[in-house]
Amino acid sequence: MDKIRRWVQEGGTLITLKNASEWAIKQGIVKERLLIPASGGWADTTATRTASTAPASEGKKTKETASTATPGSRRTDFVNQEHEGTRAIAGSIYRTDVDLTNPIAFGLTDRRLYVFRNGTTFLRPSRNPYATVAQYTATPLVSGYVSKANLKQISNSAAIVVSKVGAGRVVLFADDPNFRHYWHGTARLFTNALLLGPLLNLPEGPATISAEEE
C-alpha cells in the first residue's frame, strides 16, 4: 500500500476499475467519495440488518436483529434468492456527459457517451469541478433493466473521476470500460488514460469545502 501511494505521489498514474476504485477511496489514496449502494448488491447476507429466519410461505416471520444474532445465524432462506436478481446491475446501457476538453476524452466529438455498466460501484462527482471527466445524466438509462433504487444512485453520479495525488493522479472508473472487449466507445477512454496520464495535471479547484461535504 505504501509503495503504491508513494509511486503515485511521485508522479505515477494509477487507473482503477469498479471495486478497485472503491478500494482506492477506502484506503485514502484519493480524497474522493462513494455513494452507498442502494441495495447492497448481490446477496449481501452479512450486512447489518434484520433477517428473516422463517420461510416466507408460513405467513409469520421470526425476526432477529444483527445485534443479537451470532455470526452463524446471518442466513437468508433459499426461497428468497428470487429477489437477488432485482438488486443487481447485470448489464445495461446508460447515457453520460463527457468533458471533451479533458485528455481522457481525446478523440471524442460528442459530449454524449453511451456506457455499459454491470456493477454497483457508485462514485460521487468530485468536489474539484475539473476532475469529473464523465457524469451520468439525470435520466441516464438507455437500455436494459435496473431497479428504481439503483437508477436513483446512478443518476448524476460520476462515471470517471481524475483525482490529483501529489505529483501524480488516480483515474477512477465506476465500471469496466473494456468489458469483454466489445464496448469500444469506452475502451478509447481507458487507452487515453494509459497514454495521456502524465498530461492530467488538474487545477486544485476551489479551496473552500463546506463542513457538510467533509
Backbone as ProteinMPNN parsed JSONL, in Angstrom:
{"seq_chain_A": "MDKIRRWVQEGGTLITLKNASEWAIKQGIVKERLLIPASGGWADTTATRTASTAPASEGKKTKETASTATPGSRRTDFVNQEHEGTRAIAGSIYRTDVDLTNPIAFGLTDRRLYVFRNGTTFLRPSRNPYATVAQYTATPLVSGYVSKANLKQISNSAAIVVSKVGAGRVVLFADDPNFRHYWHGTARLFTNALLLGPLLNLPEGPATISAEEE", "coords_chain_A": {"N_chain_A": [[0.824, -1.204, 0.0], [1.828, 1.31, 0.904], [3.896, 1.59, -0.911], [2.537, 1.813, -3.345], [1.094, 4.174, -2.898], [3.212, 6.006, -2.57], [4.441, 5.824, -5.068], [2.454, 6.889, -6.76], [2.252, 9.503, -5.706], [4.708, 10.466, -6.428], [4.452, 10.928, -9.091], [3.252, 8.981, -10.651], [0.652, 7.276, -12.566], [-2.271, 5.912, -11.598], [-4.735, 3.626, -12.491], [-7.991, 2.715, -11.863], [-10.635, 0.321, -11.721], [-14.096, -0.234, -11.221], [-14.663, -2.082, -8.304], [-12.06, -1.714, -7.517], [-11.749, 0.99, -7.634], [-13.344, 1.711, -5.49], [-11.759, 0.611, -3.494], [-9.417, 2.222, -3.63], [-10.429, 4.632, -2.704], [-11.393, 3.975, -0.134], [-9.036, 3.256, 1.088], [-7.827, 5.634, 1.335], [-6.148, 6.656, -0.587], [-6.975, 8.436, -2.483], [-8.969, 11.436, -2.223], [-11.621, 11.247, -2.855], [-15.18, 10.426, -2.983], [-17.673, 7.946, -2.154], [-20.921, 6.785, -3.176], [-23.316, 5.129, -1.24], [-24.229, 1.825, -2.03], [-27.519, 1.179, -3.191], [-28.818, -1.192, -2.624], [-27.058, -2.995, -1.579], [-26.004, -4.731, -3.384], [-25.26, -7.991, -4.737], [-26.754, -10.524, -2.865], [-26.004, -9.757, -0.09], [-25.638, -11.038, 2.6], [-24.298, -10.741, 4.968], [-24.573, -8.219, 5.858], [-25.391, -5.604, 8.207], [-28.432, -5.91, 9.375], [-31.983, -6.541, 9.722], [-32.947, -9.881, 9.837], [-34.846, -12.435, 8.257], [-35.945, -15.474, 9.584], [-37.675, -17.457, 9.002], [-39.517, -19.44, 6.609], [-40.965, -17.725, 3.817], [-43.451, -18.597, 3.05], [-44.83, -19.354, 5.307], [-46.197, -17.3, 6.392], [-45.953, -16.045, 8.934], [-43.184, -14.423, 10.391], [-40.168, -14.916, 12.078], [-38.097, -12.642, 13.546], [-34.717, -11.514, 13.798], [-32.377, -9.409, 15.124], [-29.283, -7.907, 13.953], [-27.687, -7.222, 16.055], [-28.17, -9.044, 18.098], [-27.777, -11.44, 16.94], [-25.79, -14.344, 16.324], [-22.672, -14.808, 14.509], [-22.984, -17.089, 12.829], [-25.697, -17.179, 12.433], [-26.582, -15.4, 10.552], [-28.406, -15.633, 8.038], [-30.065, -16.355, 4.918], [-33.127, -17.419, 3.681], [-33.537, -19.99, 1.219], [-35.655, -19.645, -0.551], [-35.808, -16.948, -0.903], [-33.975, -16.16, -2.777], [-34.876, -15.446, -5.255], [-35.284, -12.767, -5.261], [-32.838, -11.563, -5.402], [-31.814, -11.061, -7.943], [-33.045, -8.707, -8.772], [-31.691, -6.814, -7.397], [-29.237, -6.527, -8.526], [-27.002, -5.013, -10.929], [-26.938, -6.086, -13.83], [-26.112, -5.704, -16.409], [-26.494, -3.158, -18.422], [-27.287, -0.2, -20.366], [-26.182, 3.166, -20.399], [-26.487, 6.772, -20.423], [-24.036, 9.265, -20.56], [-22.455, 12.412, -19.751], [-19.7, 13.929, -21.154], [-16.61, 15.555, -20.553], [-15.207, 17.069, -23.082], [-12.856, 18.428, -23.312], [-11.017, 17.327, -21.664], [-8.015, 15.404, -21.464], [-8.489, 12.608, -21.288], [-10.723, 12.236, -22.795], [-9.9, 12.484, -25.356], [-10.247, 12.51, -28.857], [-12.949, 12.068, -28.945], [-16.02, 13.484, -30.156], [-18.522, 14.201, -29.418], [-20.407, 15.171, -26.671], [-22.173, 13.43, -25.534], [-21.986, 10.221, -24.334], [-22.36, 6.803, -24.522], [-22.483, 4.271, -22.193], [-21.606, 1.025, -20.964], [-22.711, -0.863, -18.192], [-22.23, -2.952, -15.386], [-22.004, -3.185, -12.669], [-21.967, -2.282, -9.121], [-20.614, -0.027, -8.165], [-20.612, 3.163, -7.039], [-19.761, 6.361, -7.724], [-19.271, 9.527, -6.254], [-19.613, 12.742, -7.782], [-16.629, 14.649, -8.185], [-15.355, 16.972, -5.742], [-13.647, 18.782, -6.757], [-14.137, 20.804, -9.451], [-13.024, 20.356, -11.947], [-12.422, 17.738, -12.151], [-14.245, 15.648, -12.632], [-14.622, 13.682, -15.188], [-16.486, 12.267, -16.742], [-19.985, 12.111, -16.379], [-22.96, 10.609, -15.252], [-26.138, 11.27, -16.689], [-29.159, 13.049, -15.653], [-31.331, 11.476, -16.309], [-30.384, 8.661, -17.026], [-30.715, 5.999, -18.042], [-30.681, 3.978, -20.89], [-31.005, 1.482, -22.133], [-31.986, -1.788, -21.085], [-32.343, -3.508, -17.877], [-32.739, -2.039, -14.665], [-33.035, -1.606, -11.187], [-35.322, 0.66, -9.528], [-34.221, 1.849, -7.274], [-31.42, 1.528, -7.648], [-31.139, 2.938, -10.03], [-31.678, 5.506, -9.199], [-29.395, 5.977, -7.681], [-27.43, 5.903, -9.642], [-28.08, 8.054, -11.328], [-26.845, 11.205, -12.14], [-24.474, 10.599, -10.858], [-20.884, 10.046, -10.802], [-19.068, 8.863, -13.616], [-16.434, 8.715, -14.443], [-13.604, 9.782, -12.73], [-10.879, 11.933, -12.146], [-8.323, 12.121, -9.884], [-6.143, 14.177, -8.217], [-3.007, 13.401, -6.822], [-0.487, 14.308, -5.001], [2.31, 14.636, -7.057], [1.266, 13.01, -8.919], [-1.572, 11.128, -10.192], [-4.86, 9.614, -9.872], [-6.976, 7.69, -11.823], [-10.257, 7.058, -11.749], [-12.599, 4.687, -12.612], [-16.033, 4.055, -12.673], [-17.055, 1.731, -13.657], [-16.174, -1.078, -15.799], [-14.43, -0.144, -18.534], [-13.511, -1.72, -20.554], [-14.991, -4.017, -20.816], [-15.258, -7.321, -21.712], [-14.254, -6.618, -24.148], [-15.927, -5.5, -26.13], [-17.266, -3.145, -25.991], [-16.466, -0.621, -27.515], [-16.547, 2.151, -27.485], [-16.019, 3.151, -24.906], [-13.613, 1.946, -24.374], [-11.702, 3.458, -25.612], [-11.389, 5.58, -23.83], [-10.084, 4.389, -21.701], [-7.663, 3.702, -22.933], [-6.705, 6.265, -23.495], [-6.336, 7.162, -20.882], [-4.2, 5.562, -20.143], [-2.156, 6.349, -21.979], [-2.077, 9.138, -21.937], [-1.902, 9.924, -19.356], [0.211, 11.387, -17.927], [-0.385, 13.985, -18.72], [-2.486, 14.834, -17.258], [-2.723, 17.082, -15.363], [-4.352, 18.499, -13.069], [-6.042, 21.557, -12.156], [-6.304, 22.806, -8.79], [-8.852, 23.569, -8.011], [-11.707, 25.033, -6.232], [-10.725, 26.201, -3.045], [-12.129, 26.168, -0.71], [-14.156, 24.024, 1.094], [-17.255, 23.078, 2.205], [-18.205, 22.292, 5.597], [-20.184, 20.409, 5.646], [-19.723, 18.843, 3.425], [-17.438, 17.503, 4.008]], "CA_chain_A": [[0.0, 0.0, 0.0], [2.69, 2.49, 0.992], [4.656, 1.7, -2.158], [1.621, 2.33, -4.366], [0.813, 5.568, -2.559], [4.418, 6.795, -2.841], [4.627, 5.838, -6.528], [1.509, 7.856, -7.328], [2.618, 10.842, -5.255], [5.921, 10.88, -7.128], [4.163, 11.226, -10.486], [2.655, 7.855, -11.366], [-0.774, 7.304, -12.883], [-2.953, 4.685, -11.199], [-6.056, 3.509, -13.092], [-8.768, 1.735, -11.117], [-11.934, -0.015, -12.296], [-15.126, -0.839, -10.381], [-14.387, -2.141, -6.873], [-10.714, -1.187, -7.268], [-11.956, 2.418, -7.356], [-13.8, 1.755, -4.094], [-10.587, 0.31, -2.667], [-8.535, 3.394, -3.588], [-11.075, 5.642, -1.869], [-11.446, 3.498, 1.246], [-7.674, 3.23, 1.621], [-7.363, 7.008, 1.486], [-5.19, 7.051, -1.62], [-7.575, 9.644, -3.045], [-9.932, 12.076, -1.325], [-12.933, 11.228, -3.484], [-16.213, 9.849, -2.118], [-18.567, 6.947, -2.73], [-22.317, 6.699, -2.795], [-23.599, 3.804, -0.689], [-25.14, 1.072, -2.901], [-28.912, 1.237, -2.75], [-29.355, -2.486, -2.214], [-26.023, -3.887, -1.09], [-25.53, -5.603, -4.45], [-25.661, -9.392, -4.71], [-26.864, -11.384, -1.672], [-25.136, -9.31, 0.99], [-26.279, -11.604, 3.799], [-23.527, -10.399, 6.166], [-24.825, -6.817, 6.202], [-26.1, -5.372, 9.458], [-29.828, -5.677, 9.046], [-32.889, -7.521, 10.308], [-33.005, -11.05, 8.958], [-35.969, -13.341, 8.469], [-35.463, -16.835, 9.798], [-38.734, -18.425, 8.708], [-39.907, -19.396, 5.208], [-41.967, -16.707, 3.506], [-44.746, -19.232, 2.846], [-45.5, -19.609, 6.575], [-47.039, -16.151, 6.732], [-45.39, -15.374, 10.084], [-41.728, -14.435, 10.337], [-39.439, -14.659, 13.308], [-37.016, -11.741, 13.175], [-33.599, -11.462, 14.721], [-31.547, -8.284, 14.721], [-27.863, -8.228, 13.846], [-27.032, -7.004, 17.341], [-28.345, -10.21, 18.957], [-27.501, -12.664, 16.189], [-24.42, -14.824, 16.258], [-22.225, -14.783, 13.109], [-23.506, -18.201, 12.043], [-27.142, -17.099, 12.231], [-26.904, -14.453, 9.495], [-28.77, -16.508, 6.936], [-31.216, -15.985, 4.104], [-33.78, -18.632, 3.199], [-33.337, -20.288, -0.2], [-36.773, -19.149, -1.345], [-35.667, -15.513, -1.124], [-32.963, -15.865, -3.786], [-35.505, -14.892, -6.449], [-35.264, -11.313, -5.172], [-31.482, -11.049, -5.536], [-31.573, -10.572, -9.292], [-33.52, -7.334, -8.911], [-30.742, -5.921, -6.73], [-28.004, -6.456, -9.303], [-26.927, -4.319, -12.216], [-26.364, -7.235, -14.53], [-25.681, -5.333, -17.758], [-27.421, -2.213, -19.034], [-26.615, 0.882, -21.083], [-26.512, 4.457, -19.803], [-26.027, 7.989, -21.1], [-23.2, 10.135, -19.742], [-21.978, 13.678, -20.321], [-18.241, 13.864, -21.082], [-15.842, 16.78, -20.759], [-14.392, 16.819, -24.281], [-11.57, 19.123, -23.219], [-10.108, 16.545, -20.834], [-7.221, 14.467, -22.271], [-9.055, 11.262, -21.303], [-11.762, 12.202, -23.831], [-9.278, 12.796, -26.651], [-10.784, 11.76, -29.985], [-14.409, 12.129, -28.948], [-16.552, 14.72, -30.733], [-19.876, 14.396, -28.903], [-20.429, 15.08, -25.211], [-22.969, 12.26, -25.153], [-21.265, 8.953, -24.45], [-23.16, 5.699, -24.009], [-21.581, 3.36, -21.494], [-22.142, -0.24, -20.454], [-22.48, -0.954, -16.754], [-22.717, -4.176, -14.748], [-21.505, -3.217, -11.298], [-22.623, -1.386, -8.168], [-19.72, 0.993, -7.629], [-21.221, 4.468, -7.3], [-18.826, 7.435, -7.388], [-19.787, 10.895, -6.188], [-18.83, 13.717, -8.555], [-15.549, 15.206, -7.376], [-15.506, 18.335, -5.25], [-12.878, 19.595, -7.702], [-15.009, 20.871, -10.632], [-12.313, 19.945, -13.159], [-11.972, 16.348, -12.0], [-15.237, 14.678, -13.081], [-14.47, 13.613, -16.645], [-17.771, 11.822, -17.291], [-21.017, 12.044, -15.353], [-24.254, 10.118, -15.712], [-27.146, 12.324, -16.779], [-30.254, 12.939, -14.678], [-32.147, 10.338, -16.762], [-29.319, 8.004, -17.78], [-30.967, 4.666, -18.586], [-30.986, 3.906, -22.321], [-31.481, 0.138, -22.456], [-31.7, -2.798, -20.081], [-33.073, -3.433, -16.605], [-32.099, -1.623, -13.423], [-34.062, -1.291, -10.197], [-35.523, 2.094, -9.302], [-33.273, 2.303, -6.25], [-30.103, 1.649, -8.248], [-31.177, 4.004, -11.025], [-31.577, 6.763, -8.455], [-27.993, 6.14, -7.304], [-26.633, 6.152, -10.845], [-28.396, 9.363, -11.88], [-25.975, 12.323, -11.751], [-23.226, 10.168, -10.229], [-19.722, 10.16, -11.681], [-18.626, 7.661, -14.32], [-14.966, 8.763, -14.443], [-13.052, 10.875, -11.938], [-9.426, 12.01, -12.046], [-8.005, 12.71, -8.587], [-4.73, 14.542, -8.087], [-2.353, 12.889, -5.619], [0.887, 14.776, -5.089], [2.688, 14.933, -8.432], [0.597, 12.033, -9.778], [-3.027, 11.17, -10.235], [-5.577, 8.351, -9.955], [-8.142, 7.739, -12.706], [-11.221, 6.112, -11.21], [-13.746, 4.334, -13.445], [-17.087, 3.405, -11.895], [-17.271, 0.391, -14.198], [-15.072, -1.569, -16.623], [-14.587, 0.361, -19.903], [-13.04, -2.74, -21.508], [-15.715, -5.251, -20.527], [-15.295, -8.326, -22.786], [-13.674, -6.023, -25.351], [-16.88, -5.248, -27.21], [-17.818, -1.793, -25.875], [-15.287, 0.116, -27.962], [-16.657, 3.578, -27.214], [-15.364, 3.484, -23.644], [-12.242, 1.423, -24.396], [-10.86, 4.595, -26.001], [-11.094, 6.378, -22.642], [-9.069, 3.659, -20.942], [-6.404, 3.87, -23.668], [-6.249, 7.629, -23.268], [-5.838, 7.248, -19.51], [-2.876, 4.94, -20.141], [-1.168, 7.05, -22.785], [-2.056, 10.581, -21.685], [-1.927, 10.155, -17.917], [1.097, 12.47, -17.472], [-0.929, 15.298, -19.08], [-3.638, 15.115, -16.412], [-2.323, 17.931, -14.246], [-5.566, 19.256, -12.812], [-6.05, 22.648, -11.171], [-6.792, 22.363, -7.483], [-10.267, 23.869, -7.83], [-11.973, 25.876, -5.063], [-10.025, 25.759, -1.835], [-13.061, 26.067, 0.423], [-15.146, 22.959, 1.041], [-18.093, 23.246, 3.387], [-18.102, 21.218, 6.591], [-21.176, 19.39, 5.319], [-19.188, 17.976, 2.39], [-16.299, 16.763, 4.527]], "C_chain_A": [[0.858, 1.253, 0.0], [3.484, 2.692, -0.292], [3.788, 2.264, -3.278], [1.37, 3.813, -4.136], [2.012, 6.461, -2.921], [4.658, 6.913, -4.343], [3.708, 6.848, -7.198], [1.919, 9.273, -6.956], [3.854, 11.373, -5.975], [5.712, 11.063, -8.628], [3.541, 10.104, -11.287], [1.169, 8.063, -11.631], [-1.366, 5.947, -12.56], [-4.358, 4.698, -11.783], [-6.814, 2.405, -12.374], [-10.142, 1.555, -11.758], [-12.835, -0.626, -11.223], [-14.702, -0.876, -8.906], [-12.952, -1.754, -6.529], [-10.781, 0.319, -7.01], [-12.447, 2.601, -5.923], [-12.619, 1.556, -3.151], [-9.684, 1.529, -2.524], [-9.113, 4.491, -2.695], [-11.055, 5.223, -0.404], [-10.071, 3.451, 1.901], [-7.091, 4.634, 1.777], [-6.308, 7.422, 0.487], [-5.664, 8.321, -2.31], [-8.606, 10.19, -2.061], [-11.304, 12.201, -1.997], [-13.907, 10.488, -2.568], [-17.084, 8.872, -2.9], [-20.004, 7.225, -2.328], [-22.565, 5.283, -2.296], [-24.546, 3.067, -1.631], [-26.539, 1.016, -2.328], [-29.388, -0.077, -2.157], [-28.306, -3.436, -1.67], [-25.523, -4.857, -2.143], [-26.038, -7.028, -4.29], [-25.644, -9.959, -3.301], [-25.925, -11.006, -0.543], [-25.728, -9.756, 2.322], [-25.491, -11.31, 5.064], [-23.737, -8.957, 6.577], [-25.57, -6.727, 7.523], [-27.533, -4.994, 9.14], [-30.674, -6.7, 9.792], [-33.069, -8.666, 9.343], [-34.216, -11.897, 9.297], [-35.443, -14.755, 8.595], [-36.524, -17.877, 9.543], [-39.106, -18.327, 7.249], [-41.025, -18.398, 4.966], [-43.354, -17.32, 3.415], [-45.505, -19.456, 4.148], [-46.361, -18.432, 7.034], [-46.502, -15.367, 7.906], [-43.875, -15.504, 10.028], [-41.145, -14.152, 11.716], [-38.225, -13.837, 12.943], [-35.962, -11.666, 14.26], [-32.699, -10.331, 14.261], [-30.088, -8.681, 14.73], [-27.158, -8.077, 15.182], [-27.131, -8.216, 18.254], [-28.0, -11.513, 18.256], [-26.041, -13.052, 16.313], [-24.001, -14.851, 14.792], [-22.819, -15.896, 12.26], [-24.99, -18.107, 11.742], [-27.545, -16.082, 11.176], [-27.16, -15.224, 8.213], [-29.939, -15.925, 6.173], [-31.818, -17.257, 3.543], [-33.653, -18.765, 1.684], [-34.422, -19.672, -1.068], [-36.609, -17.668, -1.695], [-34.655, -15.167, -2.214], [-33.565, -15.235, -5.043], [-35.489, -13.37, -6.438], [-33.88, -10.734, -5.437], [-31.205, -10.475, -6.919], [-31.998, -9.135, -9.483], [-32.567, -6.338, -8.274], [-29.49, -5.691, -7.562], [-28.14, -5.504, -10.477], [-26.183, -5.29, -13.12], [-25.92, -6.931, -15.953], [-26.713, -4.457, -18.424], [-26.629, -1.018, -19.555], [-27.121, 2.225, -20.572], [-25.892, 5.603, -20.6], [-25.201, 8.82, -20.115], [-22.88, 11.421, -20.499], [-20.475, 13.751, -20.086], [-17.629, 15.242, -21.331], [-14.874, 16.544, -21.921], [-13.028, 17.485, -24.219], [-10.562, 18.364, -22.364], [-9.328, 15.559, -21.7], [-7.785, 13.049, -22.329], [-10.115, 11.124, -22.396], [-11.202, 12.503, -25.22], [-9.848, 11.902, -27.761], [-12.29, 11.74, -30.047], [-14.879, 13.478, -29.495], [-17.945, 15.057, -30.213], [-19.854, 14.226, -27.391], [-21.256, 13.898, -24.721], [-22.158, 10.989, -25.382], [-22.112, 7.87, -23.789], [-22.227, 4.635, -23.435], [-22.334, 2.116, -21.041], [-21.791, -0.328, -18.975], [-23.028, -2.268, -16.224], [-22.183, -4.316, -13.322], [-22.192, -2.179, -10.431], [-21.611, -0.505, -7.441], [-20.286, 2.346, -8.025], [-20.265, 5.562, -6.811], [-19.567, 8.766, -7.295], [-18.985, 11.772, -7.154], [-17.8, 14.364, -7.643], [-15.894, 16.607, -6.895], [-14.658, 19.301, -6.064], [-13.67, 19.65, -9.01], [-14.352, 20.444, -11.933], [-12.082, 18.437, -13.219], [-12.974, 15.301, -12.467], [-15.252, 14.675, -14.606], [-15.786, 13.236, -17.31], [-18.757, 11.645, -16.151], [-22.307, 11.527, -15.968], [-25.261, 11.26, -15.715], [-28.246, 12.101, -15.738], [-31.2, 11.792, -15.013], [-31.258, 9.457, -17.639], [-29.681, 6.708, -18.494], [-31.39, 4.738, -20.049], [-31.589, 2.552, -22.666], [-31.104, -0.823, -21.345], [-32.476, -2.565, -18.804], [-32.175, -2.894, -15.506], [-33.217, -1.274, -12.445], [-34.171, 0.216, -10.017], [-34.527, 2.646, -8.294], [-31.878, 2.492, -6.839], [-30.052, 2.759, -9.291], [-31.058, 5.372, -10.352], [-30.133, 7.031, -8.052], [-27.126, 6.502, -8.507], [-26.839, 7.569, -11.37], [-27.518, 10.456, -11.268], [-24.717, 11.901, -10.989], [-22.095, 10.257, -11.249], [-19.396, 8.821, -12.326], [-17.101, 7.563, -14.334], [-14.528, 9.989, -13.65], [-11.536, 10.793, -11.982], [-9.096, 12.737, -10.751], [-6.504, 12.951, -8.485], [-4.177, 14.049, -6.763], [-0.879, 13.272, -5.7], [1.218, 15.195, -6.51], [2.02, 13.987, -9.425], [-0.902, 12.182, -9.744], [-3.586, 9.737, -10.271], [-6.795, 8.573, -10.839], [-9.099, 6.656, -12.254], [-12.377, 5.925, -12.187], [-14.777, 3.639, -12.56], [-17.352, 1.988, -12.385], [-16.076, 0.028, -15.082], [-15.247, -1.097, -18.061], [-14.18, -0.648, -20.969], [-13.818, -4.036, -21.411], [-15.87, -6.127, -21.768], [-14.862, -7.783, -24.15], [-14.687, -5.883, -26.49], [-17.518, -3.872, -27.109], [-16.705, -0.798, -26.212], [-15.347, 1.609, -27.668], [-15.966, 3.992, -25.936], [-13.945, 2.934, -23.563], [-11.27, 2.535, -24.767], [-10.45, 5.421, -24.773], [-10.03, 5.707, -21.781], [-7.696, 3.814, -21.603], [-5.838, 5.269, -23.454], [-5.694, 7.806, -21.856], [-4.435, 6.65, -19.409], [-1.821, 5.819, -20.803], [-1.003, 8.521, -22.409], [-2.084, 10.922, -20.205], [-1.039, 11.293, -17.452], [0.588, 13.869, -17.803], [-2.064, 15.728, -18.154], [-3.225, 15.883, -15.161], [-3.457, 18.908, -13.954], [-5.318, 20.456, -11.916], [-6.628, 22.141, -9.861], [-8.286, 22.572, -7.327], [-10.472, 24.736, -6.595], [-11.34, 25.329, -3.806], [-10.975, 25.523, -0.674], [-14.076, 24.965, 0.179], [-15.951, 23.024, 2.325], [-17.961, 22.049, 4.321], [-19.063, 20.091, 6.281], [-20.626, 18.399, 4.318], [-18.043, 17.132, 2.907], [-16.703, 15.387, 5.044]], "O_chain_A": [[0.645, 2.156, -0.808], [3.718, 3.824, -0.714], [4.244, 3.092, -4.066], [1.427, 4.611, -5.071], [1.844, 7.532, -3.503], [5.034, 7.977, -4.834], [4.128, 7.578, -8.096], [1.931, 10.156, -7.815], [4.026, 12.584, -6.116], [6.666, 11.322, -9.361], [3.321, 10.256, -12.488], [0.518, 8.904, -11.01], [-1.006, 4.944, -13.176], [-5.097, 5.665, -11.599], [-6.33, 1.277, -12.286], [-10.735, 2.506, -12.268], [-12.384, -1.438, -10.415], [-14.413, 0.166, -8.319], [-12.653, -1.491, -5.364], [-9.97, 0.86, -6.258], [-12.025, 3.524, -5.227], [-12.496, 2.245, -2.139], [-9.234, 1.84, -1.421], [-8.37, 5.195, -2.011], [-10.735, 6.029, 0.469], [-9.95, 3.59, 3.118], [-5.986, 4.797, 2.295], [-5.635, 8.434, 0.684], [-4.859, 9.177, -2.677], [-9.058, 9.473, -1.168], [-12.05, 13.146, -1.736], [-13.52, 9.984, -1.513], [-17.213, 8.956, -4.122], [-20.273, 7.819, -1.284], [-22.062, 4.329, -2.889], [-25.579, 3.624, -2.004], [-26.723, 0.83, -1.125], [-30.26, -0.089, -1.288], [-28.627, -4.575, -1.331], [-24.701, -5.722, -1.841], [-27.13, -7.244, -3.763], [-24.625, -9.883, -2.615], [-25.137, -11.833, -0.085], [-26.257, -8.941, 3.078], [-25.977, -11.607, 6.155], [-23.138, -8.506, 7.553], [-26.286, -7.649, 7.913], [-27.806, -3.883, 8.687], [-30.142, -7.617, 10.418], [-33.318, -8.449, 8.157], [-34.572, -12.06, 10.464], [-34.598, -15.186, 7.81], [-36.316, -19.057, 9.827], [-39.027, -17.24, 6.676], [-41.921, -18.239, 5.795], [-44.343, -16.635, 3.677], [-46.706, -19.724, 4.113], [-47.159, -18.565, 7.962], [-46.575, -14.138, 7.899], [-43.343, -16.553, 9.665], [-41.593, -13.247, 12.42], [-37.406, -14.263, 12.128], [-36.251, -11.741, 15.454], [-32.296, -10.308, 13.098], [-29.684, -9.634, 15.397], [-26.142, -8.729, 15.423], [-26.264, -8.408, 19.107], [-27.936, -12.567, 18.889], [-25.163, -12.193, 16.396], [-24.858, -14.909, 13.911], [-23.129, -15.676, 11.089], [-25.504, -18.851, 10.907], [-28.737, -15.91, 10.921], [-26.254, -15.441, 7.409], [-30.703, -15.114, 6.696], [-31.101, -18.089, 2.987], [-33.66, -17.769, 0.962], [-34.155, -19.228, -2.185], [-37.196, -17.188, -2.664], [-34.493, -13.993, -2.544], [-32.864, -14.571, -5.806], [-35.661, -12.742, -7.482], [-33.755, -9.532, -5.675], [-30.449, -9.513, -7.055], [-31.389, -8.408, -10.268], [-32.624, -5.146, -8.574], [-28.754, -4.736, -7.311], [-29.241, -5.227, -10.954], [-24.953, -5.306, -13.162], [-25.402, -7.814, -16.637], [-27.711, -4.959, -18.941], [-25.455, -0.846, -19.229], [-28.316, 2.409, -20.341], [-24.921, 5.43, -21.337], [-25.619, 9.048, -18.98], [-23.018, 11.497, -21.719], [-20.02, 13.648, -18.947], [-18.072, 15.989, -22.203], [-13.843, 15.892, -21.752], [-12.136, 17.142, -24.995], [-9.382, 18.714, -22.34], [-9.911, 14.935, -22.586], [-7.58, 12.353, -23.323], [-10.376, 10.018, -22.869], [-11.964, 12.749, -26.155], [-9.918, 10.682, -27.609], [-12.861, 11.427, -31.091], [-14.208, 14.493, -29.313], [-18.487, 16.11, -30.549], [-19.331, 13.231, -26.889], [-21.053, 13.419, -23.605], [-21.704, 10.722, -26.494], [-22.528, 8.008, -22.638], [-21.307, 4.166, -24.105], [-23.534, 2.156, -20.771], [-20.707, 0.082, -18.558], [-24.145, -2.663, -16.559], [-21.945, -5.423, -12.838], [-22.907, -1.309, -10.929], [-21.74, -0.266, -6.24], [-20.425, 2.643, -9.212], [-19.998, 5.666, -5.614], [-20.389, 9.091, -8.152], [-17.785, 11.554, -7.322], [-18.066, 14.601, -6.465], [-16.632, 17.338, -7.556], [-14.916, 20.504, -6.066], [-13.858, 18.604, -9.632], [-15.043, 20.196, -12.922], [-11.6, 17.92, -14.227], [-12.586, 14.153, -12.682], [-15.829, 15.564, -15.232], [-16.159, 13.819, -18.328], [-18.421, 11.105, -15.097], [-22.702, 11.944, -17.057], [-25.232, 12.12, -14.835], [-28.257, 11.09, -15.036], [-31.803, 11.2, -14.118], [-31.365, 9.499, -18.864], [-29.017, 6.344, -19.466], [-32.324, 5.456, -20.406], [-32.571, 2.476, -23.406], [-30.043, -0.698, -20.734], [-33.176, -1.563, -18.658], [-30.998, -3.245, -15.423], [-34.235, -0.707, -12.841], [-33.234, 0.957, -10.313], [-34.045, 3.77, -8.436], [-31.221, 3.497, -6.567], [-29.038, 3.445, -9.422], [-30.413, 6.279, -10.878], [-29.687, 8.177, -8.076], [-26.203, 7.31, -8.399], [-25.887, 8.215, -11.808], [-27.455, 10.612, -10.048], [-23.968, 12.759, -10.522], [-22.335, 10.516, -12.428], [-19.439, 7.778, -11.674], [-16.542, 6.47, -14.249], [-15.021, 11.095, -13.874], [-10.967, 9.707, -11.868], [-9.55, 13.863, -10.546], [-5.703, 12.031, -8.649], [-4.787, 14.245, -5.712], [-0.108, 12.617, -6.401], [0.509, 16.006, -7.107], [2.184, 14.139, -10.635], [-1.438, 13.21, -9.329], [-2.893, 8.79, -10.642], [-7.555, 9.52, -10.637], [-8.794, 5.468, -12.36], [-13.054, 6.888, -12.547], [-14.436, 2.743, -11.788], [-17.818, 1.141, -11.624], [-15.079, 0.75, -15.107], [-16.131, -1.598, -18.757], [-14.468, -0.458, -22.15], [-13.343, -5.068, -21.885], [-16.517, -5.742, -22.742], [-15.082, -8.422, -25.179], [-14.363, -6.111, -27.655], [-18.232, -3.455, -28.02], [-16.086, -0.211, -25.324], [-14.309, 2.269, -27.607], [-15.382, 5.074, -25.874], [-13.15, 3.414, -22.755], [-10.136, 2.553, -24.289], [-9.32, 5.9, -24.685], [-9.178, 6.378, -21.201], [-6.693, 4.03, -20.923], [-4.634, 5.435, -23.256], [-4.705, 8.511, -21.655], [-3.585, 7.164, -18.681], [-0.732, 6.013, -20.262], [0.083, 9.083, -22.548], [-2.27, 12.083, -19.838], [-1.484, 12.109, -16.645], [1.072, 14.847, -17.233], [-2.551, 16.854, -18.25], [-3.362, 15.389, -14.042], [-3.514, 20.001, -14.518], [-4.483, 20.394, -11.013], [-7.36, 21.151, -9.84], [-8.934, 21.833, -6.587], [-9.492, 25.138, -5.967], [-11.411, 24.131, -3.534], [-10.663, 24.764, 0.244], [-14.778, 24.975, -0.832], [-15.382, 23.024, 3.417], [-17.647, 20.939, 3.891], [-18.794, 18.937, 6.615], [-21.007, 17.229, 4.34], [-17.707, 16.123, 2.287], [-15.853, 14.632, 5.518]]}, "name": "protein", "num_of_chains": 1, "seq": "MDKIRRWVQEGGTLITLKNASEWAIKQGIVKERLLIPASGGWADTTATRTASTAPASEGKKTKETASTATPGSRRTDFVNQEHEGTRAIAGSIYRTDVDLTNPIAFGLTDRRLYVFRNGTTFLRPSRNPYATVAQYTATPLVSGYVSKANLKQISNSAAIVVSKVGAGRVVLFADDPNFRHYWHGTARLFTNALLLGPLLNLPEGPATISAEEE"}
